[in-house]
Amino acid sequence: MSARLFRYRTLAATLTDELRSGVHPQGARLPSVRSLCVDYAASLATVTRALHELEDAGLIESRPRQGFYACVSPRPAEATPSAAAIALAGRRKRLIELATKQIDCLSLGHLALPETLLPLRALARVAASRLRADAAVLGSASVYGSPALRHQLKGRAERFGCAADVEDVIVTQGETEALELCLRQLTRPGDLVAVPSPTSFRTLELIASLGLGVLEMPASPGSGLSVQTLEFALQNHDVAVCILEPNFDVATGSLMGDEAKQQLAELLARHRLPLIECDMMGDLYRGPQRPRPLKAFDSDDRVLYCGGFSCVTGPGFNVGFVISGRHRLQLRAARAVHGEFVSGLTDQVLTHFLVSGGLDAHLRTLRRQLSRQVTAYRAAVASNFPHGTRIESGEGGYQLWVELPEGLDACALLEKSRQDGYTFVPGAVFSTGNRFDHCLRLTAAHPMDDRHVEGIRTLASIADQLLSIRASNSGMSRARTATVA
């Protein structure tokens, strides 16, 4: 990558920070191009390219014979947090620490698949072939992904019913970057983002890190968010954008039906509301066919469709993407300024894996294996956990949403299970409130062997102990009350 290209990206990032912080208030005229050349010791070409990137991103506007003007409101000053906000932040930190995978514990709730279920050998063969053909690929990279990879992603989206152009596809470093890229372009600090509840704790933490507010809307563990719930939210709140995972969300595995997706697309068009669709688990269906994304019903181009491959290829090929026609220029400009380059080797290997049909073949095998594992884990939980436990495993993915009997705290269960060498993800991290304190997420990522059977039994035994303690304390309390009376 040339020094000039690196320089214009650095200058664009610096000017973006100045715009965001209020150095150049909204409506203010920026210094002239020649002044910027002097101030930043940059060439005319570097300054002009940086300004054009900011213009494409919607941060500034060009006025003929007048210059460039700021279009961005500065971030509002942060108010002193209340005691309740401080307590909530402390609770979130504790929950994230509890949910983090522990090296010395067997995880029963995290999504990472074992090496035996990843196509590592096939990917390694392709990588070795590419390197033998041209070792210079190690020094190559792209900003949005190669045309060949974007063509494959476009074709794959069209198979699922999504209309797209190659130029609508922006490749990213994983699905999380795709989500962040979309959020940064659609919001300003202080804006309200609507999400179903429960939702991915990655999404909640990203929203908080960008200085955005979150509006949690209750969703069904089976069918997800209802259109009526979102419509009510839009009528009563000033929502900037909605984030949704309609196909097998990572918390409960819920699936939104086609009729609801059609109604939701129409609602977005009426309200002119952008929606970021995350589709990480859509390929891992257990029914006869893959469910269509919400984007397939989006005739008004309000949906920004985000996906990725790390869930099925492993973190070594953590490639994500965004598909959007309406916002593609802003997304491309923003990624050119702020995004990390996509490795040429990773790009070529994934492209070949898609072209050759390797990914589809791997997915067929993986779906069958995960289906068997979900059945085994669900049976183990049902036969061992206390009476009154409810289990939702959806129609795809490999997550199990477990609701414990009333009065049980999943975080207390986790703290004790960690002492015995087992972890899971508590339901509380999927919300900023306490609605899911009695829930937990397990996954069927690993084949059900003796260690995992013992782990399920250990969790069930601890849950029984906690119930017994609660019953004993409740009995003692009633006895004391009777004595006083």
Secondary structure, 3 states (H helix, E strand, C coil): CCHHHHHHHHHHHHHHHHHHHCCCCCCCECCCHHHHHHHCCCCHHHHHHHHHHHHHCCCEEEECCCEEEECCCCCCCCCCCCHHHHHHHHHHHHHHHHHCCCCCCEECCCCCCCHHHCCHHHHHHHHHHHHHHCHHHHHCEECCCCHHHHHHHHHHHHHCCCCCCHHHEEEECCHHHHHHHHHHHHCCCCCEEEEEECCCHHHHHHHHHCCCEEEEEECECCCECCHHHHHHHHHHCCEEEEEECCECCCCCCCECCHHHHHHHHHHHHHHCCCEEEECCCCCCECCCCCCCCHHHHCCCCCEEEEEECHHHHCHHHCCEEEECCCCHHHHHHHHHHHCCCEEHHHHHHHHHHHHCCHHHHHHHHHHHHHHHHHHHHHHHHHHHCCCCCEEECCCECCEEEEECCCCCCHHHHHHHHHHCCEECEEHHHHCCCCCCCCEEEEECCCCCCHHHHHHHHHHHHHHHHHHHHHHHHHHHHHHHHHHHC
